Amino acid sequence: MKPRTIAIYGKGGIGKSFTTTNLSATFALMGKKVLQLGCDPKHDSTTSLFGGVSLPTVTEAFAEKSACNESVEIADIVFRRDVPGFPRPIYGVELGGPQVGRGCGGRGIISGFDVLENLGLFEWDLDIILMDFLGDVVCGGFATPLARSLSEEVILLTTNDRQSIFTANNICRANNYFKTVGGKSKLLGLIINRDDGSGIAEKYAAAAGITILTRLPYNPEARDRDDSFDFAIRLPEIGEKFKTLATDIIERNISPCEASGLDFQTFVRLFGEVNEAHPTPASEDELTGTKARKKSTSPETANNAPLHSGNERLFALIKELPESEQEIYRMIELDKKSAAEAAQQKGISESEVREILSSARTHLRKLFFSS
């Protein structure tokens, strides 16, 4: 039977690796054969899982083997840890990525998955693969498990702050997009980490239609455990939370969400009134200390470029157009109405609107270069 694959997404720095590591450990304590896959160029997802040991990455192994014209093998990139008291070993892989400023992290993710798939990752004798994924990078590489349906399920992680919730909302919407093009990853729900009881993440989840899977309380001792490369589930308060969640996942007690996510305006309104005023443009004069210079325009350029509404001379020229052309030009170019809207308002056909607009543009160009 193929392993069950779950991607855990969230904003950087809110406890994805902490959550993934303790969930992996919980599954292992329950007798499940679990592999944790770190999908972040920092390659630190499995550090606590392996007691402070930093694993060699797929990126590093691939570079070294390629230099010797050799193929990467499982033993080069997959590692195990036998934890005292655990009935099963824990397995870990770090995809890794380029050094800072020296390459694309998303490309590294894609290449890493290519290596793992060639080695048969999704056919290995495992019960669960947990993917620890950075969620606030929008390039395609970090959406690989969603775009290619490599993760059967998705769990969002957030805290009670707007930026981490915004990231969770983006991943929800991204997953829905990939569904429209054949994606099959299902959203299980949301974990609230470092829950301070403010209810902000709960408010978002209710509005977006996302199930809250569990709330992990802020616990300084849990943080200290993680900082010393130990499992926070050794603390009863934390351990019970993870055990309940792991049991619900294994027994498939969680129905996938049909959440659509929220558009930007709806999202920001969750946090208060939205200022819908238009921003004030900066002038060239205030930034350069010189008056705006007129830019020369050749007839050839003018014929290929739209006339813009942002200068007084244009407004004066528009007034010299025939009245019918003035109206259509103002509707389309200044009021930004569509041809269909203009046609409906004037009671004429769309083709007539386009003809009048074309004539208005021609007249304006002639006026522009003759005046």
N, C-alpha and C positions, 0 to 999 in steps of 0.2 A: 504494500500500500504506500502511495506517495505521502511524503511528509506534509503536514499542514503548515501553511506559510502565512505569517502575520507580520505586517509592516506597522511599526510604531513611529508616528510622525509628530513633530513638535518644533517649536522655536528653539534655537540654540540657547543653552544655559538654563533651561527650566527643569531639567531632571530626566531627560529621555534615557540616558545611559543608566542612571540610577534605577528608573522604573523597569527598563528592559532587563537589566542584570538581576534584579530581585524577582522578576517574573520568571526568568530562566531558571534561577535557583529553586524557585517554588515548584516548577514543573519537574525538575530533576529530583527533588525530595519526594515527589509523588510517583516516582518511578518511570518518568517519561524520558525518552532519549531526545535531548534538545540541543540545537546548535544556535548560537547567537552570532548574527552577522552584522558587524559594524560597518555602516555605510556613510562614513564621514571622513573627509581627508585628514582630520586630526588623529584618526585611528586610536581613539581612547575609549571606545565603547566597552571593550572586554577587559580593561585594566583591573577593575574591581573584581570581575568574574574570575580572573586568574590570579587573584591575591597580590596585585601590584606588578605583575609581569606584563611587559609590553610585547605584543605579538608581532612577528614579522608580517608584513602586509602582502597582499596579492600583487600590488603594484611593484613592490621591491623584488619579490620573487620572479615576477615576469621579466623585469629588466635584467636581473642577474642571469637568468636562464637563457634569455634571448641573446645576451652577449656571448654566451658559450654555445649558441646554436643548439640548445636543449629545450625540451618541453617541461612545462610546470606539472608537477605531480601533486596528488592529494597531500602527501606528507610534507610538502614544501609550504603549504598555506593553511592547513587545518590542524588545530592543536586541541589537546584534551587536558582536563584537570580532574584528578580524583580528589574530591573533597572529603575529609574524614566525617563519617556519619551519614554521607549521602549514598543511597543505593545505586546511583548511576553516575558515571563521569559526566562532566559538562564539556561541550565542544564549542570552539570559537574560531571565527575567521574575521580578519580585518581587511577590508578592501583597500584602504589607504588612498593616497592621491599624491599629486605633485607637491613640491616644496612651495611655500608661499611666494606668489608672484611668478612662478615658473611653469604654469600650465593651468588647464581647466579641470577643476575638481569634478564637474559633471561628466566630463569625458572619461575621467578615471573610473567613475562609478560604472559607466557603460562597459568599458573594457574589462573591468573586474568581473562583472556578471557574465560577460562572454567567456572568460576563462573558466568560471565556475560551472557554467552550463555545459561547456565542452567536457568537463570532468564528471558530468552527470549529477550535479547537485540535487536536482529535484527528483532523482531516483534513488538517492541514498537511503540506507536503513535508519531513518530518523522518524520520530513522532512529530516534532515541531521544529520549524525554523523561525526564529524571531529576528526581524530586520530592524535595526536601530537607525532611523533615517532623519537627517536634518530637513526641516520643513520650511525654513524661511529663505531658501535659495530657490529661485524660480526657473533656473535653466532645466532643460529637458532631462539631463542625466539623473537628477534627484527624483524625477517622477518615473523612473524606469519600472519599478514594481507595479505602478498603476497603468502606465502606457502599454506594458507588455503582459499585464495580468499575471505577474510573477508572484504577487501576494494574493492569497485567497481572500484575506480579510485585512482591514485597516483599522487601527486604533489611533485616535487623536489624543495628544497630551497637551494640557494647558495649565496655566495658573490663573489667578484672578486679576490679571492685568490685560489691558486692551491689546497690546502688541502680540502677546502669545495667543490670545483669542482670535485676533485678526489672521495670524498664521494658520490656526486650525481651520478657520473659515475658508481660507484660500485652498487648503488641501481638500476640504469637502467639495468645493466647487470644481477643483481640478479632477477629482475622481468622477464627478458627474459628467464632466466633459468627455473623459475617456470612455465612459459608458456609451456615449452617443456614437462612438467609432469602434465599438466592439469590446471595450474593456469589461472585465468581469469581477474586479475587486469589489468586495462588499464592505461597507462601513459598519463596524460593530458599535462604535460609540466613542465616548469621551471620558478620559480620566482627568480629574482635577488634582493636580499635585500641589503640595504646600498650601492646602486649603486653609484660608484664614476666616472662613465663615461669612465673608462679605456677600456671597451669592451672585457675584458678577458673572462668573462662568455659567452658573445655573440659569441666569436670565438669558444669556446667549443661547444655551442649549435648548431652552424651551422655545425661543423664537425660531431657531433653525430646525427644530424637529430632530435633535440628536439625543440619543440615550446617554445618560450619565452612568458609566460602568462602576466607578468607585471614586471616593474622595480620600486622598491620602493627606493626613494632617501634617502640618509643619512640626517637625520634631528634631531639635538640635542634636539629640543623641543619634538619630538615624543619619543625620548629615555627618557626624563624627565617624560613624561606622563606615560610611562610604569613603570618607577622606582617608581612612586607614585601611582601605581595600578589604573591607569585610562586608558581610551581608546584613542589611537593615532588617531583614525578615527574622533575624534572631531576637528582635524586640517583639514581644507579644502583640502590642498595639498595631505594629506594621505587618507582622507575619499573618495575622488573621485576615487583614484586608486583602493581601495578595493570595492567600489560600482560597478565599471565597471567590475572587475574580478568576483564578486559574481553574477552579472547579467548574464555574459557569462556562468558561471557554471550552474546556474539555468535553463537558456534557452537552454542549451546544444549547445552553439555556438562554442564550442572547439572540434575539431576533435582529437581523441587520436593519439599519435605519434607511429610510427612504428620504433622507434630508437633502434639500436642494441647496442649502447654504443661503447666505444673505448677500444682496447687492451692496455696494459700498455705502450708499446713502442710508439704506435701512440699517446697516450695521452700525454706522456712527451715531445714529439716533438712539441706539441702546444706551449710549453714554451721556446723553444730554441733547440740548437744542443744537441744531446745525446752522451755522452761519452760511447763508446762501449768497452773500454779497460777492460781486465779481472783484477779483484782485485789481489793484491800481497799477497800471503799466508804468515802468520806469522810462524816463526820457533819455535820449542820447545826450542832451545838453547837461543834465545833472550828473551823468556818469563820466563824460569826457571833458566837460567844461567848455565845450564848443557848441555852437548852434548846429542843428541838424543840417547835413549837407545834402543837396539834391543829387540823386543818383541818376546818371544818364541812362537812357533806355533806347536801344536801337529799335527801328521799326520791326526788324525780324523778331527780336525778343518780345516786343509788345504783342505781336500777332500770336505768339505761342503761350503767353502767360496771361492769367486772369488779372483784371484791373482790381485793385484793392480799395477798400472804402476808407482807409485811414488818412486821407489828406484832403485839405480844403479845396484844392483845385478840382479834384474829382467830383465833389459835390456840386461845384459850380457848373461843370460840364454836363452833369446829369440833368440839370435844369434846362439845358438847351435841347434835350431830346424831345421828340414828339411825346405827347402826354401818355399815349398807350405804351410806348417803349419805356418811359420813366417808371410807370407803375409796375410793369413786369420786372424791369431791372432791379428796382428797389426790393420787391418781394423776394426775388431769387438771391441776389448778391448781398443785400444789406440785411434783410429780415431772415435770411437763410431758410425760406420756405422751399419745399420741393416743387417740381413742375406740376405734380398732381394737385398739390394744395393750391397753387396759383391758378391752375385751370378751374378748379372747383369754385374758388372765390370770384373769378372773373366770368364764369359761365361759358368758357370756351374749351376746346380740346387741348390735350397736352402737346400735340404736334404744333398747334398754333402758338402755344406759349413758347416753345423752343425756337420757332421761327422768329417771333418778336424779340426774344432774348438775343438771338444771333444778330439780328439787325441792329439792336441797341448797342451791342459790343462793337460792331463795325463802325457805326456812327461815332461812338466814343473815341475810337482810335483815330479816326479822321480829325475829330475836333481837337484831340490831344496834340497831334503833330502839326496842325495848322494854326494853333493859337500860341 
